[in-house]
Every structure is written in C-alpha cells, then in structure tokens.
Amino acid sequence: MIVLLHNENKVIRVYNTEGLNAIEISTHLSIIRVLYDLAETFPNNVLVWSHISHEKAINFHKIENTIVLKNEMCSFSTVPYLPDAIGYVDQSPFISVNRKVKYPTWVMSSQIGAIHASQMIKFKTIVEDNDFGYALNSIAKLGMPRGLFCYSEPGLFINDTNIINQRASIGTLFKFVKQHYKIQWIFFLFLTYLWYEKRIKIIGLIMSLFYSHRYFQEVIEPVPNSNGSLQIEKPSMDVVIPTIGRKKFLYDVLQDLRHQTVLPNRVIIIEQNPLEDSNSELDYLTTETWPFIIDHTFTHQAGACNARNIAINKVTSDWLFFADDDIRIEKGFVESVFYNLKKYNANACVLSCLLEGQIQTYTEFHQTSIFGSGCSVVKTNFAKKVDFDEKLEFGFGEDYLYGLELRNNGANVVYFPSPAIIHLKASIGGFRTKYVQPWENEKIQPKPSPTIMYVNLKYKTVTQLLGSKALLFLKMFARTELSKKVTLYKQFNLRWKASKSWAKKL
C-alpha cells in the first residue's frame, strides 16, 4: 500500500508500507494531484490517505479486507464533509449513514480512506479540486452509479477518537449540487434554504452557475485485488414465494426452478387465503415429484409481510431468493446470480425485473438505493437480522424499508442488470377484497401515504424529510387548477400533518 499523510492543505509525507520506504513528491502540488501521480507510478497498489494526526491509528488489515475488489473505495469520519442541507436535494439512503457498520455511501472523508490506484487514475481529467474533501466526494458521487463501490468503514481507525471534522461551506454545497445533479436542483436548494431556514443564499446560487456539470461515462468493472481475497460461498439457495390465488402462475415459476442448471435447495411457499372455509389449491405440490424440497404453509392470515417473515424463519441455505408468484426466469438464472454475487463480492442484490416487452434502461452493475421484495437475493445471515415490518401490511414501502434495514445492518445491496426477471403482473389472484386503511374515510386525507411517512420518519434525515415535503408540494402545485392554488398550501400542510400523525400511530 502507498500511504499519503496530509494536514488538509498539503501533503506531509508519502511512504510505501512494504519496507516503509519514503517516496519523494512535488511539494507544490495539491493533495489530489499527488494522489493521481502516485496512481500512475504505482498502478497495482492500494492508495491510502490519512490526516497526519491519525498516522499511528491506520488499520491496514481492515483496509486490505475492504478493498477486496479494485472497484472499491472507502473512508470514515464521524461527521460528513458536506453540510446537512445536502438532504434537501438528495433523498437516497446514501445520505443517512450508519457509522457503526460498513455502510454503502458516496459521502467520503479526507480523514482516512483508500482506493485502488487503477480506479483513482480514471478521474484525473474530471476531478482536479484543490479542496481534498470536495475531490473525494466528487469521485465517489460520479463513480458510484458507474460501478465504483463506496463505503463508510468505521474499522479504518484503531481506537482513534481524535477525528478532525472538515466541513464544506454553503457556497461549496451549491457548487457540488451544480456539478453533480441536474441544474434545477440548485434552485430547489435555494428555495428550501429560504423556505425552512429563512436564509437567502443568492451568492451561493449565482456563483454555482459558473461551474460546469461533471460527467463520468466509464463503466467500472470489478477485478479482484491481488492483496485481497474473495470468499468462496457454497452455492445453496432457498426460494421464498408468498402466493394467493395464482395456482397456474406459481406452477410456471416452479417449472422454471425445476429446470435450473443449479437447483435451489428448498422452495418455501406461503399460501394465503383469508376465507375461513378455504383450503389449499396447490395440489401439484404433492401429486408431482420435485427436484428440491417444497416447504408449503397454508394460512388464513393474508399479507405479504407476514408471509415473508414466516418463510425467512424457515430458510436454511446460505442465500435467500425473494420471488413473486408471477415471474419467469431463464434456465441459467440461479447459476448466473451466484456467479455475479461472487464476482461483485455482494451480500445482497436487486435483479432487473421487467414487464414483458419492457426495454431495460439501467444496464450497469452498481450499488443501488432500491430494494424489491420479489426480485432480490440476500445472504441469509443478513436476511435473518431483518423482518418485513407488518405495520406496513397492505400499504406501501415495506420492501424499500427492508432494504434500508439491510444496509443499516451492514449489507451492500448491488443492482444486477442480468440475469433479468420477467414480471407478468398477473391480473388474477391477489386479495379478494380491498383492504381499507383506517385513514381512508377521514375527512382530511393524509399526504403522502402514512406508510411512506412511517419509513421516512425512521430513516431520512431532518433535511431529507423537509426536502421531500417541499418537492411533494411543488409537484401538487404544478398539477392543481389555477383557481385552487391559493388554498393549496394550507390544505397541503393539513394533509402532511395528518400523514405524520397516522405514521406515529403506526
């Protein structure tokens, strides 16, 4: 490893951990320029940066175990570089970082971190900021959607509490938003500062207009780092399928699983029918012979959250495939999933799930902010740490919340564009009667849905919650008839308040 020690303003010392040999550098260059030069000189090494005050606290063993693939980047600080107001414009789970676990995020720190030299050099012509913290956040923000895996890793320090928290100015925040988001977001940021903080940030807004948007088009592929080691997992998988009234569609799913080149160990089916005198209609589970164990549970209690929780407790394999009862998969699906899980060193993935004839738009493997309860594979030891929240039964957001809680427990959720799943969206089956939420007959209808508000209150930062409120209002304002716009703000606040009230009751 090549280690760069700095004091935020300039490089103090550089050395090679092999032999602890000092490396000569150009003292007039910025920290980021020195890192680029080191990347060109030592293209097969991991580059480590650290504030000089942490020199004795660098955990090289943890860095080696983190940068297992050459497409990985990590850092750590107790306080983020960018102001909390970044939450006004960014609603992703990458902002609200759990600093107690290895957490996927583009929010980087100059205090300590590491990246492989082969990836660092790719940003040389795009990111050239003298502000080292800004440059690191820019690299991660640009690279993450293209396959650079970025983490906050608390283990980078060995018993070090002397963390210096470098924070960017509000003007720098406007610059960052202009260079990494669509241009409308700097105006939205200006509006939210005015709306919520009664602060007019006109200088930050105007100055940001002079900066060009940054683009990074290269797809970053995972390559094993020679100093790291990929864990070889035994390819065993259980499939979890909640179902209700889709006998034929479920049969087709089982046929697809029957013909896999790598068979699942068990298929756990939770069949629901709320009618009191009803019985299972899935006769083929016992009349036919299957090349895997079928674990079938019939229940009168309807609800996908409850069904999946029952199934999770039954899982015994290394991996769990959350599947819907109306999907189709190709013959090599399971084998391809295992190949990619190993290749990307992932412990959870969300698979491309398309309707018949739908054109795929997301084609790169990357750390994702989404999670689908019918198209995801999760390592069992992570899946068993989390339940589907039954307070959200028959509502919205239960799968998104499950993904948030996976990340909060240290899981890295990666989007796999292949192998793809075809989702038939079966028109038959489902619930026989519409579930009526307790707020549906209220005079003031909550907005957004209380189940969505419930998720937001649990995991969004304060500024993210306020940003989502402002964005929702603006969308409603744009759709409202001119004659009703005058009273919209008052009505909106009442509906937002009602949503928070119901969410807290949940």
C-alpha positions in Angstrom: 0.0 0.0 0.0 1.1 3.6 -0.7 0.2 5.9 2.2 -0.3 9.6 1.9 -0.3 11.7 5.1 -1.7 15.3 4.9 -2.9 18.2 7.0 -5.9 19.1 4.8 -3.9 21.8 3.0 -0.8 19.9 1.7 0.9 16.5 1.7 3.2 16.0 4.6 4.7 12.6 3.8 4.3 9.6 1.5 5.6 6.1 2.1 5.3 2.5 0.9 4.1 0.0 3.6 6.5 -2.6 2.1 9.7 -1.6 3.7 8.3 1.7 4.9 10.3 3.5 2.2 9.7 7.2 1.9 8.5 8.4 -1.6 9.6 11.8 -3.0 6.8 14.1 -4.1 6.3 17.5 -5.6 5.5 19.8 -2.6 3.8 22.4 -4.7 1.0 20.1 -5.9 -2.4 19.7 -4.4 -3.2 16.6 -2.4 -5.4 15.2 -5.1 -2.8 15.8 -7.8 -0.2 13.9 -5.7 -2.7 11.0 -5.4 -3.0 11.0 -9.2 0.8 11.0 -9.6 1.0 8.1 -7.2 -1.7 6.2 -9.0 0.3 6.5 -12.2 3.6 5.5 -10.5 2.1 2.6 -8.5 -0.8 1.4 -10.7 -1.1 -2.0 -8.9 -1.3 -0.7 -5.4 -4.0 0.5 -2.9 -3.6 4.2 -2.2 -4.3 5.2 1.4 -4.8 8.7 2.6 -4.9 9.9 6.2 -4.7 13.1 8.2 -1.3 13.3 9.9 -3.0 13.1 13.3 -4.1 9.6 12.6 -0.8 8.2 11.4 -0.5 5.7 14.3 -4.1 4.7 14.1 -4.4 3.4 10.5 -5.9 -0.1 10.4 -4.1 -1.6 7.4 -5.6 -5.0 8.0 -9.1 -3.6 7.7 -8.2 -1.7 4.5 -6.9 -4.9 3.0 -10.1 -6.7 3.8 -12.2 -3.8 2.5 -10.5 -3.2 -0.9 -11.0 -6.8 -2.0 -12.0 -5.7 -5.5 -10.2 -3.0 -7.4 -13.5 -1.1 -7.9 -13.9 -0.3 -4.2 -13.4 2.9 -2.2 -13.8 3.6 1.5 -13.3 6.3 4.1 -14.6 7.3 7.5 -15.4 10.3 9.6 -18.0 10.9 12.3 -19.3 14.0 10.6 -19.8 14.3 6.8 -17.9 16.8 4.7 -21.0 18.3 3.1 -23.5 20.3 5.2 -26.7 18.6 6.3 -28.6 20.7 3.7 -27.5 18.2 1.0 -30.5 16.2 2.3 -32.8 18.9 0.7 -31.8 17.7 -2.7 -30.8 14.0 -2.2 -33.4 11.6 -1.0 -31.2 8.5 -1.3 -30.3 6.2 1.7 -26.6 7.1 1.0 -27.0 10.3 3.0 -28.2 8.9 6.3 -25.1 6.9 7.1 -24.9 4.4 9.9 -21.4 5.0 11.1 -21.3 1.9 13.3 -21.2 -0.6 10.3 -19.7 -0.8 6.9 -22.3 1.3 5.0 -22.7 1.9 1.3 -22.4 5.7 0.6 -20.7 8.2 -1.7 -20.2 10.5 1.3 -16.4 10.4 1.6 -14.0 11.9 4.1 -10.4 13.2 3.9 -9.7 12.0 7.4 -8.9 8.4 6.3 -9.7 6.3 3.3 -8.4 4.1 0.5 -8.9 3.4 -3.2 -7.1 1.2 -5.7 -4.7 3.2 -7.9 -6.3 1.7 -11.1 -9.6 3.4 -10.3 -8.1 6.7 -9.0 -6.4 7.5 -12.3 -9.8 7.3 -14.1 -10.9 10.6 -12.6 -7.7 12.6 -13.3 -9.1 14.7 -16.1 -12.5 15.2 -14.4 -11.8 15.9 -10.7 -8.9 18.4 -10.0 -10.1 20.3 -7.0 -7.6 21.8 -4.5 -10.1 21.1 -1.7 -9.3 17.4 -1.0 -12.6 16.6 0.8 -14.5 18.0 -2.2 -12.5 16.0 -4.7 -13.0 12.7 -2.8 -16.8 13.3 -2.6 -16.9 14.2 -6.3 -15.0 11.0 -7.2 -17.4 8.8 -5.2 -20.6 10.6 -6.4 -19.5 10.3 -10.1 -18.2 6.7 -9.8 -20.9 5.1 -7.7 -23.6 4.9 -10.4 -20.9 3.5 -12.8 -19.8 0.6 -10.7 -17.4 2.1 -8.1 -18.4 0.6 -4.7 -18.1 3.2 -2.0 -18.4 2.7 1.8 -18.1 4.3 5.1 -16.0 1.9 7.2 -15.6 2.6 10.9 -12.9 0.0 11.2 -10.3 2.1 9.3 -9.3 3.6 12.7 -7.7 1.7 15.5 -9.0 3.2 18.7 -8.7 6.8 17.4 -11.2 9.4 18.7 -9.2 12.4 17.6 -11.2 12.9 14.4 -11.0 16.4 12.8 -14.3 17.2 11.1 -13.7 19.2 8.0 -17.0 20.8 6.8 -17.7 22.4 3.5 -19.3 25.9 3.3 -22.8 26.5 2.0 -21.2 28.0 -1.2 -19.3 24.8 -1.7 -22.6 22.9 -1.3 -24.2 24.9 -4.1 -21.1 24.2 -6.3 -21.3 20.5 -5.5 -25.0 20.3 -6.4 -24.5 22.2 -9.6 -21.6 19.8 -10.7 -23.3 16.5 -9.7 -27.0 17.0 -10.0 -29.4 18.4 -12.7 -29.3 22.2 -12.8 -32.9 22.6 -11.3 -31.6 21.3 -8.0 -29.6 24.4 -7.2 -32.7 26.4 -7.5 -34.6 23.9 -5.3 -31.7 24.1 -2.8 -32.0 27.9 -2.8 -35.8 27.6 -2.3 -35.5 25.2 0.7 -33.0 27.4 2.4 -35.4 30.3 2.0 -38.5 28.2 3.0 -37.2 26.4 6.0 -34.2 28.4 7.3 -35.3 31.9 6.2 -31.9 32.4 4.6 -31.3 34.0 1.2 -28.4 32.2 -0.4 -28.3 34.2 -3.5 -24.4 34.4 -3.7 -24.1 30.7 -3.5 -26.7 30.3 -6.2 -25.1 32.8 -8.6 -21.6 31.5 -8.1 -22.6 27.9 -8.7 -23.8 28.9 -12.2 -20.2 29.4 -13.2 -19.3 25.8 -12.6 -19.7 23.1 -15.3 -21.6 19.9 -14.7 -19.3 16.9 -14.3 -19.7 13.7 -16.3 -18.1 10.3 -15.9 -19.1 7.8 -18.5 -16.7 4.9 -18.0 -18.1 1.7 -16.7 -16.1 0.4 -13.8 -15.7 -3.4 -13.7 -14.8 -5.4 -10.6 -11.4 -7.0 -10.7 -10.0 -8.9 -7.7 -7.3 -7.1 -5.9 -4.1 -9.2 -5.6 -3.8 -8.3 -1.9 -7.4 -9.2 -1.0 -9.3 -12.5 -1.1 -12.8 -13.2 -2.3 -14.7 -15.6 -0.1 -15.9 -18.6 -1.9 -19.5 -19.3 -0.8 -21.2 -22.6 -1.1 -23.9 -22.1 -3.8 -27.0 -23.1 -1.8 -30.3 -21.1 -2.1 -33.8 -21.2 -0.7 -36.6 -19.6 -2.7 -39.3 -17.7 -0.8 -42.7 -17.2 -2.5 -45.8 -15.8 -0.9 -48.9 -16.6 -3.1 -52.6 -16.1 -3.1 -55.0 -17.3 -5.9 -52.4 -17.8 -8.6 -52.2 -21.6 -9.0 -51.2 -21.7 -12.7 -48.7 -18.8 -12.4 -47.0 -20.4 -9.4 -46.8 -23.7 -11.3 -44.9 -22.0 -14.1 -42.5 -20.4 -11.5 -41.8 -23.9 -10.1 -41.3 -25.3 -13.6 -38.6 -22.6 -14.2 -36.9 -23.5 -10.9 -37.1 -27.2 -11.8 -35.1 -26.7 -15.0 -32.3 -24.6 -13.4 -28.7 -25.6 -14.1 -28.1 -25.0 -10.4 -31.1 -26.1 -8.4 -32.4 -24.4 -5.2 -32.3 -26.5 -2.1 -35.8 -25.6 -0.9 -38.8 -23.6 -2.2 -40.7 -22.2 0.7 -44.3 -21.4 -0.3 -46.6 -19.4 1.9 -50.1 -19.8 0.5 -52.7 -17.4 1.8 -56.5 -17.4 1.6 -58.4 -15.3 4.2 -61.7 -17.2 3.5 -62.4 -19.2 6.7 -63.5 -22.5 5.0 -60.9 -22.4 2.3 -58.2 -25.0 1.7 -55.0 -25.2 -0.3 -55.5 -25.3 -4.1 -51.9 -26.2 -4.8 -52.4 -29.9 -5.4 -49.4 -30.3 -7.7 -47.1 -29.7 -4.7 -47.8 -33.2 -3.6 -49.0 -35.0 -6.8 -45.8 -34.2 -8.7 -42.2 -35.0 -7.8 -39.9 -32.0 -7.5 -36.1 -31.9 -7.6 -36.0 -29.7 -4.5 -37.7 -29.7 -1.1 -41.1 -28.0 -1.1 -41.9 -26.4 2.2 -45.6 -25.4 2.0 -47.5 -23.4 4.6 -51.2 -22.6 4.2 -52.6 -19.7 6.3 -55.8 -17.8 6.5 -53.9 -14.7 7.5 -53.4 -12.6 4.4 -50.4 -10.2 4.0 -47.1 -10.5 2.1 -45.1 -9.1 5.1 -46.4 -11.8 7.4 -45.9 -14.5 4.7 -42.3 -13.5 4.1 -41.5 -13.3 7.8 -42.8 -16.9 8.2 -40.7 -18.0 5.3 -37.5 -16.3 6.4 -37.6 -18.2 9.7 -37.6 -21.4 7.6 -34.6 -20.7 5.5 -31.6 -22.9 6.0 -29.5 -22.3 2.9 -26.7 -19.7 2.5 -28.8 -17.5 0.3 -32.4 -16.5 0.1 -34.2 -15.6 -3.2 -37.3 -13.4 -2.6 -39.5 -14.2 -5.5 -43.0 -13.3 -6.7 -45.6 -15.9 -7.8 -46.0 -14.5 -11.3 -42.4 -14.2 -12.6 -40.5 -16.1 -15.3 -36.8 -16.8 -15.2 -34.4 -18.4 -17.7 -32.7 -21.8 -17.3 -29.4 -20.5 -16.1 -30.8 -17.8 -13.7 -29.6 -19.3 -10.4 -26.2 -20.1 -11.7 -25.8 -16.6 -13.1 -26.9 -15.0 -9.8 -24.3 -17.0 -7.9 -21.6 -16.1 -10.4 -22.3 -12.3 -10.1 -22.6 -12.5 -6.3 -19.1 -13.8 -6.2 -17.8 -11.5 -8.9 -19.1 -8.4 -7.2 -18.4 -9.7 -3.7 -22.0 -8.7 -2.8 -24.1 -9.9 0.1 -27.4 -8.7 -1.4 -28.6 -7.9 -4.9 -31.6 -6.5 -6.6 -32.3 -8.1 -10.0 -33.6 -6.4 -13.1 -37.4 -7.1 -13.1 -39.1 -6.1 -16.3 -42.6 -6.4 -17.7 -43.0 -8.4 -20.9 -41.7 -6.2 -23.8 -40.3 -3.5 -21.5 -36.9 -2.1 -22.5 -34.1 -2.2 -19.9 -32.8 1.3 -19.1 -30.4 0.5 -16.3 -27.5 -1.6 -17.6 -24.6 -1.2 -15.2 -23.9 -3.1 -12.0 -23.8 -0.6 -9.2 -24.7 0.0 -5.5 -28.4 0.8 -5.6 -30.8 2.7 -3.4 -33.8 0.4 -4.2 -34.9 -3.0 -3.0 -37.5 -5.3 -4.4 -39.2 -8.0 -2.3 -40.0 -10.0 -5.4 -36.7 -9.8 -7.3 -33.8 -9.8 -4.7 -31.3 -12.3 -3.4 -29.9 -11.8 0.1 -27.3 -13.7 2.1 -29.2 -15.5 4.8 -27.2 -14.2 7.8 -28.3 -10.7 6.8 -31.8 -11.6 5.9 -32.4 -13.2 9.3 -31.4 -9.9 11.0 -34.4 -8.1 9.5 -38.1 -8.6 9.4 -40.6 -7.2 7.0 -42.4 -4.6 9.1 -46.0 -5.8 9.5 -47.1 -2.3 10.4 -46.9 -1.6 6.7 -49.0 -4.6 5.7 -51.3 -3.8 2.7 -49.6 -0.4 2.4 -46.6 0.9 0.5 -42.9 0.9 1.2 -42.4 -2.4 3.1 -39.8 -3.7 0.6 -37.9 -0.3 0.5 -37.8 -0.3 4.3 -36.5 -3.9 4.3 -33.7 -2.7 2.0 -32.9 0.2 4.3 -32.6 -2.1 7.3 -30.4 -4.5 5.4 -28.0 -1.6 4.7 -28.3 -0.4 8.3 -27.0 -3.9 9.4 -24.0 -3.7 7.1 -25.3 -5.3 3.9 -24.1 -4.0 0.5 -27.1 -4.0 -1.9 -26.0 -4.2 -5.6 -28.2 -3.9 -8.7 -27.7 -6.7 -11.2 -29.0 -5.9 -14.7 -28.6 -9.6 -15.5 -29.9 -12.2 -15.2 -33.3 -10.5 -15.7 -36.6 -11.5 -14.3 -39.9 -11.1 -16.3 -42.7 -10.0 -14.2 -46.1 -11.0 -15.6 -48.2 -8.8 -13.3 -50.9 -11.4 -13.2 -54.4 -9.9 -13.3 -55.9 -12.8 -11.4 -55.2 -13.7 -7.8 -54.3 -11.3 -5.1 -56.7 -10.3 -2.4 -60.4 -11.0 -2.8 -61.5 -7.8 -1.1 -59.8 -4.4 -0.9 -58.1 -3.8 2.4 -59.4 -0.5 3.9 -56.7 1.5 5.8 -58.0 3.3 8.9 -57.4 6.7 7.4 -59.2 6.2 4.1 -62.5 7.5 5.4 -61.0 10.5 7.1 -62.1 14.0 6.0 -58.5 15.1 5.7 -56.7 12.6 3.6 -53.1 12.2 4.6 -50.4 13.0 2.0 -48.1 11.2 1.5 -49.3 7.7 2.5 -48.8 7.2 6.2 -46.8 4.1 5.5 -44.4 6.1 3.3 -44.2 8.7 6.0 -43.5 6.0 8.6 -40.5 4.8 6.5 -39.3 8.4 6.0 -39.5 9.3 9.8 -37.4 6.2 10.6 -34.6 6.6 8.1 -34.5 10.1 6.5 -32.5 12.9 7.9 -34.3 16.1 9.0 -33.4 17.9 5.8 -34.3 14.9 3.6 -37.8 14.9 5.2 -38.2 18.6 4.7 -36.9 18.3 1.1 -39.4 15.6 0.3 -42.1 17.8 1.7 -41.1 20.8 -0.5 -40.8 18.6 -3.5 -44.2 17.0 -3.0 -45.8 20.4 -2.5 -44.3 21.7 -5.7 -45.5 18.7 -7.7 -49.0 19.1 -6.3 -48.9 22.9 -7.0 -48.0 22.2 -10.6 -50.9 19.8 -11.1 -53.5 21.9 -9.3 -56.1 24.0 -11.1 -55.4 27.8 -11.0 -58.5 28.6 -9.0 -57.4 26.2 -6.2 -53.7 27.1 -6.0 -54.4 29.9 -3.4 -55.7 27.5 -0.8 -53.4 24.6 -1.7 -50.6 25.4 0.8 -53.0 25.4 3.8 -54.6 22.1 2.7 -51.3 20.6 2.0 -50.0 21.3 5.5 -53.1 19.8 7.0 -52.6 16.6 4.9 -48.9 16.4 5.7 -49.7 16.8 9.4 -52.3 14.1 9.2 -49.8 11.8 7.5 -47.3 12.3 10.3 -50.0 11.7 12.9 -51.0 8.4 11.4 -47.4 7.4 10.8 -46.6 7.9 14.5 -49.7 5.8 15.4 -48.3 3.0 13.2 
